[in-house]
């Protein structure tokens, strides 16, 4: 059998497993995600422009933000730009095999409901951080807006090959990474004396934690139904490495190394590091009990060996990685 037929067979099997989870995912929409009328909204954290004291509140916001280090502001902007690329993420999710079989965003499928409700919750994150940065006066908003435009223009490819198993591995990893990034940004904002920004970052991180919990539960179900297929998908994603969603933010612009500059800052100030990457692998390997899975195919057993030692390998790499002495700051006034 040639390679293309093998891939098609694997995808057909994975699609069948995904279809079995539709009710489970529908339950997650109703129990893990929050009704729009009950969710927090960006306006809960920002000055109310209809009030007489609105400009006094903006002045207070700017005074708090003035004490935040440039590196933290730059990292916050990069996080916000990542959140603003939601159109690409929803499109990507609905293009996965077996997710939106009807090809309709009005489908009653649990998976389609999830893709809409999840991205609707995520959409508030970019809205809130964007408005906060605009009011803070710390960012060159024209450059920021150009980067958001560029990132959505360029699209998004996590290299999951339209395979829903690989995609759910990716989102399980990525939601945890995003949570860590927002938590650590909030800690640095708090240290700089901006308790409101700290609360914003921690609130967003709380959403990411709920989403992470859901995606990990989807993958746990897949491991129960098809352990060999699940572990092979996990191995494939980790061998390719997890590509961050904003990796194309500078592609085609006058500064193609923009993402690398952003990543260097998050590494240098401890917002998201090589150690975090290693710890996420370790967390997922333990959560899905990779080392103790039984009844695997020969290929899956080899994947099991690879994954069982992977976090240690990345931890050693992180230990040898040197933080850059200097970092280039983008998007600032």
Residue frames as qw, qx, qy, qz and C-alpha x, y, z in Angstrom:
[[0.000, 0.889, 0.458, 0.000, 0.00, 0.00, 0.00],
 [0.417, 0.464, -0.053, 0.780, 1.45, 3.40, -0.93],
 [0.244, -0.107, -0.481, 0.835, 1.94, 6.13, 1.64],
 [0.287, -0.129, -0.096, -0.944, -1.04, 8.25, 0.57],
 [0.666, -0.288, -0.565, -0.393, -3.46, 5.34, 1.07],
 [0.536, -0.208, -0.660, 0.484, -1.99, 4.62, 4.50],
 [0.038, -0.028, -0.261, 0.964, -2.57, 8.25, 5.49],
 [0.488, -0.188, -0.325, -0.788, -6.13, 8.18, 4.18],
 [0.669, -0.271, -0.691, -0.044, -6.83, 4.98, 6.10],
 [0.387, -0.164, -0.556, 0.717, -5.45, 6.49, 9.29],
 [0.157, -0.039, 0.057, -0.985, -7.54, 9.64, 8.84],
 [0.589, -0.251, -0.523, -0.563, -10.71, 7.64, 8.16],
 [0.609, -0.286, -0.691, 0.266, -10.17, 5.71, 11.39],
 [0.229, -0.128, -0.383, 0.886, -9.50, 8.92, 13.32],
 [0.328, -0.169, -0.224, -0.902, -12.62, 10.54, 11.85],
 [0.637, -0.326, -0.651, -0.253, -14.68, 7.57, 13.06],
 [0.489, -0.280, -0.592, 0.576, -13.29, 7.98, 16.59],
 [0.021, 0.002, -0.099, 0.995, -13.96, 11.74, 16.47],
 [0.464, -0.290, -0.448, -0.707, -17.60, 11.10, 15.50],
 [0.613, -0.360, -0.695, 0.107, -18.00, 8.91, 18.60],
 [0.369, -0.231, -0.430, 0.791, -17.03, 11.85, 20.79],
 [0.046, -0.470, -0.322, -0.821, -19.65, 14.27, 19.50],
 [0.548, -0.691, -0.411, -0.233, -21.94, 13.89, 22.54],
 [0.687, -0.400, -0.245, 0.555, -18.99, 14.19, 24.94],
 [0.324, 0.106, 0.099, 0.935, -17.91, 17.43, 23.25],
 [0.259, -0.606, -0.407, -0.632, -21.47, 18.79, 23.30],
 [0.652, -0.640, -0.382, 0.137, -21.49, 18.17, 27.07],
 [0.569, -0.198, -0.090, 0.793, -18.24, 20.15, 27.35],
 [0.055, 0.435, 0.271, 0.857, -19.83, 23.10, 25.53],
 [0.482, -0.665, -0.374, -0.431, -22.65, 23.12, 28.06],
 [0.761, -0.606, -0.203, 0.106, -20.55, 22.49, 31.18],
 [0.677, -0.222, 0.017, 0.702, -17.02, 23.84, 30.65],
 [0.192, 0.293, 0.232, 0.907, -17.73, 26.88, 28.50],
 [0.006, -0.435, -0.529, 0.728, -19.82, 29.79, 29.80],
 [0.265, 0.755, 0.587, 0.126, -23.02, 31.31, 28.42],
 [0.353, 0.434, 0.104, 0.823, -22.31, 34.70, 26.77],
 [0.322, -0.777, -0.189, -0.506, -24.71, 36.47, 29.16],
 [0.767, -0.639, -0.038, 0.047, -22.76, 35.16, 32.16],
 [0.789, 0.158, -0.049, 0.592, -19.19, 35.53, 30.87],
 [0.294, -0.689, 0.002, 0.662, -16.90, 38.37, 31.91],
 [0.552, 0.742, 0.260, 0.280, -16.46, 40.97, 29.17],
 [0.555, 0.252, -0.094, 0.788, -13.63, 43.42, 28.41],
 [0.144, -0.696, -0.092, -0.698, -15.70, 46.37, 29.67],
 [0.751, -0.606, -0.263, 0.005, -15.62, 44.84, 33.18],
 [0.759, -0.293, -0.038, 0.580, -11.92, 45.79, 33.44],
 [0.390, 0.267, 0.214, 0.855, -11.78, 49.11, 31.59],
 [0.055, 0.274, 0.263, -0.923, -12.85, 52.71, 32.25],
 [0.274, 0.637, 0.721, 0.004, -16.52, 53.31, 31.43],
 [0.254, 0.105, 0.252, 0.928, -16.41, 56.08, 28.84],
 [0.222, -0.656, -0.528, -0.492, -20.03, 57.01, 29.61],
 [0.544, -0.677, -0.395, 0.300, -19.12, 58.06, 33.16],
 [0.009, 0.993, -0.037, 0.113, -18.06, 61.56, 34.23],
 [0.473, -0.743, 0.457, 0.128, -14.81, 60.25, 35.74],
 [0.933, 0.324, 0.120, 0.105, -13.76, 58.29, 32.62],
 [0.503, 0.740, -0.274, 0.354, -10.72, 60.47, 31.87],
 [0.380, -0.703, 0.506, -0.323, -9.60, 60.32, 35.49],
 [0.913, -0.130, 0.380, -0.079, -9.77, 56.53, 35.28],
 [0.802, 0.548, -0.046, 0.232, -7.73, 56.55, 32.06],
 [0.096, 0.829, -0.419, 0.357, -5.12, 58.73, 33.75],
 [0.664, -0.496, 0.513, -0.226, -4.89, 56.23, 36.63],
 [0.954, 0.209, 0.209, 0.051, -4.55, 53.37, 34.12],
 [0.587, 0.719, -0.196, 0.317, -1.72, 55.22, 32.36],
 [0.221, -0.778, 0.485, -0.331, 0.04, 55.97, 35.66],
 [0.844, -0.266, 0.454, -0.102, -0.04, 52.28, 36.59],
 [0.889, 0.407, 0.151, 0.149, 1.10, 51.20, 33.13],
 [0.252, 0.903, -0.304, 0.168, 3.98, 53.71, 33.10],
 [0.417, -0.661, 0.608, -0.140, 5.89, 51.60, 35.64],
 [0.943, 0.086, 0.321, -0.022, 5.76, 48.36, 33.64],
 [0.394, -0.476, 0.573, 0.538, 9.13, 47.46, 32.04],
 [0.448, 0.524, -0.381, -0.617, 9.34, 47.76, 28.25],
 [0.141, 0.205, -0.954, -0.170, 10.10, 44.04, 27.95],
 [0.227, 0.296, 0.852, -0.367, 6.87, 43.12, 29.75],
 [0.445, 0.586, 0.133, -0.664, 4.83, 45.50, 27.59],
 [0.335, 0.459, -0.666, -0.484, 6.40, 44.01, 24.45],
 [0.016, 0.005, -0.999, 0.032, 5.59, 40.49, 25.63],
 [0.332, 0.440, 0.614, -0.565, 2.04, 41.56, 26.49],
 [0.445, 0.560, -0.212, -0.666, 1.63, 42.95, 22.98],
 [0.241, 0.290, -0.877, -0.298, 2.87, 39.69, 21.46],
 [0.140, 0.208, 0.924, -0.289, 0.40, 37.74, 23.59],
 [0.400, 0.541, 0.323, -0.666, -2.40, 40.08, 22.51],
 [0.381, 0.488, -0.514, -0.593, -1.52, 39.74, 18.82],
 [0.076, 0.072, -0.992, -0.070, -1.63, 35.96, 19.19],
 [0.235, 0.393, 0.765, -0.453, -5.10, 36.19, 20.72],
 [0.366, 0.568, 0.025, -0.737, -6.33, 38.54, 17.97],
 [0.221, 0.313, -0.763, -0.520, -5.73, 35.94, 15.22],
 [0.527, 0.108, 0.725, -0.430, -8.94, 34.10, 16.16],
 [0.718, 0.481, -0.067, -0.499, -10.38, 34.02, 12.60],
 [0.429, 0.493, -0.748, -0.117, -7.51, 31.74, 11.57],
 [0.149, -0.197, 0.909, -0.336, -7.98, 29.39, 14.53],
 [0.642, 0.262, 0.487, -0.531, -11.69, 28.86, 14.00],
 [0.666, 0.553, -0.322, -0.383, -11.15, 28.32, 10.28],
 [0.214, 0.450, -0.865, 0.056, -8.38, 25.81, 11.01],
 [0.371, -0.056, 0.822, -0.429, -10.51, 23.84, 13.47],
 [0.703, 0.399, 0.314, -0.498, -13.40, 23.54, 11.04],
 [0.570, 0.593, -0.493, -0.283, -11.09, 22.29, 8.26],
 [0.228, -0.369, 0.891, -0.134, -10.01, 19.24, 10.30],
 [0.450, -0.019, -0.802, -0.393, -11.24, 15.89, 8.99],
 [0.416, -0.361, -0.832, 0.071, -14.39, 14.74, 10.76],
 [0.121, -0.256, -0.456, 0.843, -15.02, 17.98, 12.68],
 [0.394, 0.460, 0.161, -0.780, -17.46, 19.83, 10.41],
 [0.394, 0.126, 0.864, 0.286, -18.79, 17.08, 8.16],
 [0.320, 0.755, 0.568, -0.071, -21.76, 19.20, 6.99],
 [0.421, 0.221, 0.203, 0.856, -19.52, 22.13, 6.07],
 [0.190, -0.751, -0.333, -0.538, -21.84, 24.49, 7.95],
 [0.162, 0.220, -0.533, 0.801, -21.20, 26.77, 10.89],
 [0.586, -0.231, 0.095, -0.771, -24.89, 26.35, 11.76],
 [0.637, 0.020, -0.767, -0.072, -24.43, 22.59, 12.19],
 [0.698, -0.587, 0.052, -0.406, -25.85, 21.08, 15.39],
 [0.838, 0.126, -0.443, 0.293, -22.73, 18.91, 15.76],
 [0.645, -0.724, -0.092, 0.228, -21.04, 19.05, 19.16],
 [0.670, -0.099, 0.179, 0.713, -17.69, 19.70, 17.49],
 [0.210, 0.559, 0.303, 0.743, -19.02, 22.66, 15.48],
 [0.415, -0.854, -0.241, -0.198, -20.73, 24.09, 18.56],
 [0.730, -0.503, -0.006, 0.462, -17.42, 23.74, 20.39],
 [0.551, 0.186, 0.216, 0.784, -15.41, 25.52, 17.68],
 [0.028, -0.721, -0.275, -0.635, -17.79, 28.49, 17.79],
 [0.571, -0.795, -0.174, -0.108, -18.22, 28.72, 21.55],
 [0.779, -0.310, 0.014, 0.544, -14.49, 28.22, 22.23],
 [0.437, 0.262, 0.179, 0.842, -13.37, 30.91, 19.79],
 [0.205, -0.801, -0.291, -0.481, -16.12, 33.25, 21.04],
 [0.666, -0.717, -0.097, 0.179, -14.66, 32.99, 24.55],
 [0.701, -0.118, 0.147, 0.687, -11.13, 33.43, 23.22],
 [0.288, 0.661, 0.305, 0.622, -12.16, 36.51, 21.23],
 [0.356, -0.915, -0.164, -0.096, -12.61, 38.53, 24.44],
 [0.744, -0.425, 0.064, 0.511, -8.91, 38.11, 25.30],
 [0.478, 0.218, 0.282, 0.803, -7.59, 40.05, 22.31],
 [0.080, -0.799, -0.360, -0.476, -10.35, 42.65, 22.66],
 [0.557, -0.813, -0.142, 0.098, -9.47, 43.35, 26.30],
 [0.680, -0.343, 0.166, 0.627, -5.69, 43.45, 25.90],
 [0.381, 0.450, 0.368, 0.720, -5.98, 45.57, 22.75],
 [0.182, -0.866, -0.273, -0.378, -8.13, 48.18, 24.50],
 [0.657, -0.694, -0.033, 0.293, -5.92, 48.18, 27.59],
 [0.641, -0.094, 0.247, 0.721, -2.79, 48.76, 25.48],
 [0.200, 0.649, 0.369, 0.634, -4.52, 51.48, 23.45],
 [0.354, -0.891, -0.188, -0.213, -5.53, 53.35, 26.61],
 [0.762, -0.489, -0.016, 0.424, -2.15, 52.82, 28.30],
 [0.226, 0.955, -0.173, -0.084, -0.31, 54.92, 25.73],
 [0.548, -0.566, 0.575, 0.222, 2.64, 52.50, 25.92],
 [0.656, 0.141, 0.672, 0.314, 2.26, 50.90, 22.48],
 [0.139, 0.346, -0.426, -0.824, 2.68, 52.16, 18.93],
 [0.633, 0.285, 0.608, -0.385, -0.80, 51.00, 18.00],
 [0.611, 0.638, -0.238, -0.405, -0.32, 51.52, 14.27],
 [0.231, 0.484, -0.843, -0.053, 2.57, 49.02, 14.30],
 [0.370, -0.021, 0.853, -0.367, 0.60, 46.68, 16.54],
 [0.674, 0.457, 0.307, -0.493, -2.42, 46.81, 14.23],
 [0.510, 0.616, -0.512, -0.313, -0.24, 46.18, 11.21],
 [0.005, 0.331, -0.939, 0.098, 1.15, 43.07, 12.90],
 [0.539, 0.208, 0.687, -0.441, -2.34, 41.75, 13.73],
 [0.652, 0.601, -0.046, -0.460, -3.38, 42.38, 10.14],
 [0.322, 0.582, -0.729, -0.164, -0.24, 40.66, 8.86],
 [0.237, -0.183, 0.927, -0.224, -0.72, 37.59, 11.09],
 [0.633, 0.377, 0.542, -0.404, -4.33, 37.02, 10.00],
 [0.532, 0.698, -0.280, -0.388, -3.30, 37.78, 6.39],
 [0.173, 0.524, -0.830, -0.078, -0.58, 35.13, 6.56],
 [0.854, -0.114, -0.379, -0.336, -2.73, 32.42, 8.15],
 [0.515, -0.525, 0.590, -0.334, -1.88, 29.63, 10.52],
 [0.836, 0.217, -0.481, -0.149, -0.42, 26.14, 10.09],
 [0.575, -0.603, 0.500, -0.238, 0.27, 24.01, 13.18],
 [0.321, 0.438, -0.819, -0.186, 1.37, 21.18, 10.83],
 [0.542, -0.076, 0.726, -0.415, -1.27, 18.74, 12.05],
 [0.025, 0.106, -0.873, -0.476, -2.01, 17.43, 8.52],
 [0.562, -0.171, -0.296, -0.753, -5.81, 17.87, 8.90],
 [0.546, -0.133, -0.819, 0.115, -5.65, 15.03, 11.46],
 [0.479, -0.720, -0.118, -0.489, -8.05, 15.73, 14.37],
 [0.857, -0.393, -0.214, 0.257, -5.95, 13.61, 16.75],
 [0.588, 0.113, -0.083, 0.796, -2.82, 15.68, 16.09],
 [0.058, -0.612, -0.138, -0.776, -4.86, 18.89, 16.29],
 [0.653, -0.687, -0.184, -0.260, -6.23, 18.02, 19.74],
 [0.792, -0.219, -0.151, 0.549, -2.70, 17.18, 20.93],
 [0.348, 0.372, 0.047, 0.859, -1.70, 20.62, 19.61],
 [0.298, -0.679, -0.150, -0.654, -4.51, 22.50, 21.34],
 [0.795, -0.543, -0.255, 0.096, -3.97, 20.61, 24.63],
 [0.681, -0.085, -0.080, 0.723, -0.36, 21.75, 24.56],
 [0.215, 0.431, 0.152, 0.863, -1.04, 25.24, 23.27],
 [0.432, -0.753, -0.272, -0.416, -3.80, 26.15, 25.73],
 [0.766, -0.534, -0.166, 0.319, -1.48, 25.20, 28.59],
 [0.570, 0.086, 0.058, 0.815, 1.37, 27.23, 27.06],
 [0.030, -0.617, -0.236, -0.750, -0.89, 30.26, 26.67],
 [0.621, -0.724, -0.280, -0.108, -2.12, 29.90, 30.25],
 [0.744, -0.320, -0.096, 0.578, 1.48, 29.87, 31.52],
 [0.374, 0.316, 0.155, 0.858, 2.35, 32.94, 29.43],
 [0.255, -0.710, -0.250, -0.607, -0.61, 34.96, 30.77],
 [0.729, -0.625, -0.250, 0.121, -0.01, 33.87, 34.38],
 [0.685, -0.190, -0.030, 0.703, 3.64, 34.92, 34.26],
 [0.167, 0.485, 0.201, 0.834, 2.81, 38.23, 32.54],
 [0.467, -0.753, -0.302, -0.353, 0.30, 38.90, 35.32],
 [0.757, -0.484, -0.185, 0.398, 2.94, 38.24, 37.98],
 [0.505, 0.062, 0.074, 0.858, 5.32, 40.75, 36.36],
 [0.105, -0.635, -0.296, -0.706, 2.53, 43.33, 36.03],
 [0.636, -0.711, -0.296, -0.051, 1.73, 42.89, 39.72],
 [0.719, -0.271, -0.085, 0.634, 5.40, 43.29, 40.61],
 [0.293, 0.263, 0.178, 0.902, 5.44, 46.56, 38.63],
 [0.061, 0.258, 0.450, -0.852, 2.42, 47.83, 40.59],
 [0.448, 0.047, -0.349, -0.822, -0.34, 47.40, 38.00],
 [0.347, 0.036, 0.861, -0.371, -2.86, 45.32, 39.92],
 [0.667, 0.459, 0.182, -0.558, -5.55, 45.80, 37.24],
 [0.551, 0.538, -0.576, -0.275, -3.38, 44.39, 34.44],
 [0.047, -0.272, 0.937, -0.215, -2.37, 41.57, 36.78],
 [0.534, 0.223, 0.643, -0.502, -6.06, 40.75, 37.31],
 [0.651, 0.552, -0.179, -0.489, -6.70, 40.93, 33.55],
 [0.360, 0.482, -0.791, -0.113, -3.89, 38.47, 32.80],
 [0.183, -0.098, 0.919, -0.336, -4.98, 36.08, 35.56],
 [0.634, 0.348, 0.379, -0.578, -8.60, 36.19, 34.36],
 [0.634, 0.545, -0.412, -0.362, -7.54, 35.36, 30.78],
 [0.147, 0.375, -0.910, 0.099, -5.33, 32.57, 32.14],
 [0.476, 0.060, 0.719, -0.502, -8.40, 31.19, 33.91],
 [0.747, 0.469, 0.000, -0.471, -10.19, 30.88, 30.58],
 [0.471, 0.547, -0.681, -0.122, -7.18, 29.16, 29.04],
 [0.178, -0.246, 0.897, -0.320, -7.13, 26.72, 31.97],
 [0.681, 0.253, 0.476, -0.495, -10.78, 25.76, 31.30],
 [0.703, 0.580, -0.249, -0.327, -10.07, 25.32, 27.59],
 [0.184, 0.509, -0.838, 0.069, -6.95, 23.28, 28.36],
 [0.451, -0.069, 0.789, -0.412, -9.01, 21.03, 30.64],
 [0.763, 0.418, 0.210, -0.446, -11.53, 20.43, 27.85],
 [0.596, 0.614, -0.483, -0.185, -8.99, 19.62, 25.14],
 [0.005, -0.410, 0.890, -0.200, -7.09, 17.29, 27.46],
 [0.599, 0.088, 0.661, -0.443, -10.36, 15.51, 28.29],
 [0.759, 0.522, -0.106, -0.375, -11.12, 15.10, 24.56],
 [0.425, 0.569, -0.704, -0.004, -7.69, 13.54, 24.08],
 [0.320, -0.258, 0.834, -0.369, -8.13, 11.30, 27.15],
 [0.782, 0.280, 0.353, -0.431, -11.26, 9.89, 25.50],
 [0.673, 0.610, -0.374, -0.188, -9.33, 9.27, 22.28],
 [0.067, 0.502, -0.841, 0.188, -6.62, 7.43, 24.26],
 [0.576, -0.037, 0.699, -0.421, -9.32, 5.18, 25.74],
 [0.804, 0.456, 0.177, -0.338, -10.86, 4.34, 22.35],
 [0.822, 0.527, -0.080, 0.199, -7.69, 4.15, 20.23],
 [0.569, -0.747, 0.198, 0.281, -4.50, 4.16, 22.36],
 [0.690, -0.022, 0.421, 0.588, -2.18, 3.26, 19.48],
 [0.323, 0.702, 0.373, 0.513, -3.61, 5.92, 17.18],
 [0.274, -0.955, -0.097, -0.065, -3.53, 8.51, 19.96],
 [0.640, -0.603, 0.260, 0.400, 0.08, 7.84, 20.94],
 [0.615, 0.227, 0.432, 0.619, 1.21, 7.92, 17.30],
 [0.121, 0.869, 0.281, 0.389, -0.48, 11.32, 16.87],
 [0.483, -0.863, 0.062, 0.135, 1.25, 12.55, 20.03],
 [0.709, -0.263, 0.363, 0.545, 4.61, 11.37, 18.72],
 [0.480, 0.546, 0.406, 0.554, 4.06, 13.00, 15.31],
 [0.067, -0.957, -0.151, -0.238, 3.27, 16.39, 16.84],
 [0.566, -0.771, 0.194, 0.215, 6.23, 16.27, 19.20],
 [0.720, -0.011, 0.392, 0.572, 8.71, 15.23, 16.50],
 [0.321, 0.692, 0.322, 0.561, 7.56, 18.23, 14.43],
 [0.258, -0.166, -0.390, 0.868, 7.64, 20.38, 17.60],
 [0.047, 0.782, 0.595, -0.177, 4.79, 22.63, 18.63],
 [0.284, 0.317, 0.217, 0.878, 4.73, 25.73, 16.43],
 [0.014, -0.442, -0.482, 0.756, 3.40, 28.77, 18.25],
 [0.365, 0.709, 0.603, -0.018, 0.25, 30.31, 16.71],
 [0.117, 0.954, 0.019, -0.275, 1.86, 33.70, 16.05],
 [0.691, -0.253, 0.426, 0.527, 4.93, 32.33, 14.27],
 [0.461, 0.446, 0.485, 0.594, 4.00, 34.05, 10.97],
 [0.085, -0.884, -0.327, 0.323, 3.44, 37.51, 12.48],
 [0.141, -0.751, 0.284, 0.579, 6.45, 39.00, 10.68],
 [0.565, 0.115, 0.702, 0.419, 6.43, 36.92, 7.50],
 [0.351, 0.621, 0.512, 0.478, 6.42, 39.19, 4.44],
 [0.159, -0.971, -0.168, 0.058, 6.82, 42.38, 6.48],
 [0.312, 0.827, -0.341, 0.321, 9.78, 44.74, 6.78],
 [0.236, -0.564, 0.704, -0.363, 10.75, 42.84, 9.95],
 [0.796, 0.037, -0.532, -0.286, 10.52, 39.09, 9.19],
 [0.483, 0.085, -0.759, 0.428, 12.29, 38.20, 12.47],
 [0.381, -0.485, 0.103, -0.781, 9.53, 39.80, 14.60],
 [0.884, -0.335, -0.208, -0.249, 8.37, 36.51, 16.12],
 [0.782, 0.081, -0.406, 0.467, 11.94, 35.53, 17.02],
 [0.106, 0.418, -0.305, 0.849, 12.38, 38.88, 18.80],
 [0.649, -0.438, -0.016, -0.622, 9.13, 38.36, 20.72],
 [0.936, -0.157, -0.314, 0.017, 10.19, 34.80, 21.68],
 [0.559, 0.274, -0.431, 0.653, 13.60, 36.02, 22.87],
 [0.213, -0.466, 0.252, -0.821, 11.92, 38.48, 25.23],
 [0.828, -0.352, -0.089, -0.428, 9.52, 35.89, 26.69],
 [0.878, 0.023, -0.380, 0.292, 12.51, 33.58, 27.25],
 [0.360, 0.398, -0.373, 0.757, 14.68, 36.31, 28.80],
 [0.276, -0.373, 0.315, -0.828, 12.12, 37.58, 31.32],
 [0.077, -0.015, 0.950, -0.304, 10.63, 34.17, 32.14],
 [0.594, 0.181, 0.118, -0.775, 7.18, 34.56, 30.61],
 [0.956, 0.194, 0.123, -0.180, 7.49, 31.45, 28.42],
 [0.114, -0.722, 0.671, 0.125, 10.73, 29.46, 28.33],
 [0.540, 0.305, -0.767, -0.164, 12.33, 26.27, 27.13],
 [0.026, -0.067, 0.886, -0.458, 11.75, 24.85, 30.62],
 [0.566, 0.225, 0.328, -0.722, 8.03, 25.55, 30.26],
 [0.667, 0.356, -0.482, -0.443, 8.01, 23.63, 26.95],
 [0.345, 0.220, -0.901, 0.147, 9.70, 20.64, 28.64],
 [0.211, 0.039, 0.737, -0.641, 7.34, 20.77, 31.63],
 [0.670, 0.247, 0.018, -0.700, 4.25, 20.77, 29.39],
 [0.621, 0.273, -0.703, -0.214, 5.49, 17.62, 27.65],
 [0.157, 0.115, -0.886, 0.420, 6.09, 15.99, 31.04],
 [0.431, 0.110, 0.446, -0.777, 2.61, 17.02, 32.23],
 [0.734, 0.270, -0.212, -0.586, 0.84, 15.54, 29.18],
 [0.505, 0.265, -0.822, -0.003, 2.89, 12.32, 29.24],
 [0.001, 0.016, -0.837, 0.547, 1.92, 11.80, 32.88],
 [0.521, 0.164, 0.231, -0.805, -1.71, 12.89, 32.41],
 [0.797, 0.280, -0.278, -0.457, -2.31, 10.37, 29.62],
 [0.772, -0.369, 0.513, -0.070, -0.21, 7.73, 31.44],
 [0.611, 0.642, -0.405, -0.226, 1.91, 7.19, 28.34],
 [0.051, 0.523, -0.843, 0.114, 4.48, 4.95, 30.04],
 [0.387, -0.039, 0.857, -0.337, 1.86, 2.44, 31.21],
 [0.709, 0.353, -0.081, -0.605, -0.29, 2.07, 28.07],
 [0.451, -0.173, 0.870, 0.098, -0.63, -1.55, 26.99],
 [0.616, 0.462, 0.637, -0.027, -1.86, -3.47, 23.93],
 [0.186, 0.806, -0.188, -0.530, -0.05, -1.12, 21.55],
 [0.848, 0.522, -0.006, 0.089, 1.05, -1.85, 17.99],
 [0.795, -0.084, 0.015, 0.600, 4.80, -2.14, 17.39],
 [0.294, 0.537, 0.104, 0.784, 4.96, 1.39, 15.98],
 [0.408, -0.791, -0.125, -0.438, 2.98, 2.76, 18.89],
 [0.837, -0.476, -0.089, 0.254, 5.28, 0.98, 21.37],
 [0.616, 0.165, 0.031, 0.770, 8.26, 2.73, 19.75],
 [0.055, -0.692, -0.142, -0.706, 6.38, 6.04, 20.05],
 [0.691, -0.691, -0.193, -0.093, 5.79, 5.22, 23.73],
 [0.786, -0.223, -0.059, 0.573, 9.55, 4.86, 24.31],
 [0.354, 0.421, 0.125, 0.826, 10.24, 8.13, 22.49],
 [0.282, -0.735, -0.192, -0.586, 7.63, 10.11, 24.42],
 [0.770, -0.569, -0.268, 0.111, 8.55, 8.67, 27.82],
 [0.679, -0.275, -0.017, 0.680, 12.03, 10.23, 27.66],
 [0.351, 0.653, 0.293, 0.604, 11.19, 13.38, 25.71],
 [0.264, -0.942, -0.109, -0.178, 10.67, 15.88, 28.54],
 [0.715, -0.550, 0.171, 0.396, 14.07, 15.03, 30.04],
 [0.624, 0.235, 0.337, 0.665, 15.71, 15.69, 26.68],
 [0.100, 0.797, 0.257, 0.537, 14.03, 19.10, 26.37],
 [0.526, -0.847, -0.050, 0.057, 14.87, 19.95, 29.98],
 [0.724, -0.283, 0.233, 0.584, 18.56, 19.33, 29.26],
 [0.406, 0.503, 0.348, 0.679, 18.29, 21.52, 26.15],
 [0.197, -0.907, -0.219, -0.302, 16.66, 24.27, 28.21],
 [0.679, -0.660, 0.037, 0.319, 19.43, 24.03, 30.82],
 [0.631, -0.073, 0.315, 0.705, 22.02, 24.66, 28.09],
 [0.246, 0.739, 0.404, 0.481, 20.05, 27.47, 26.45],
 [0.335, -0.237, -0.231, 0.882, 21.39, 30.94, 27.25],
 [0.141, 0.862, 0.439, -0.210, 19.00, 33.86, 27.53],
 [0.507, 0.613, 0.133, 0.591, 19.97, 36.60, 25.04],
 [0.410, -0.236, -0.271, 0.838, 22.06, 39.42, 26.51],
 [0.172, 0.289, 0.006, -0.942, 20.08, 42.02, 24.59],
 [0.332, 0.481, 0.809, 0.062, 16.63, 41.89, 23.08],
 [0.021, 0.138, 0.351, 0.926, 15.08, 44.00, 20.37],
 [0.202, 0.444, 0.645, -0.588, 11.89, 45.72, 21.46],
 [0.022, 0.271, 0.646, 0.714, 9.10, 46.05, 18.95],
 [0.226, -0.646, -0.659, -0.310, 5.74, 47.85, 18.93],
 [0.382, -0.612, -0.411, 0.557, 6.67, 50.47, 21.53],
 [0.135, 0.978, 0.158, 0.035, 6.23, 54.23, 21.40]]
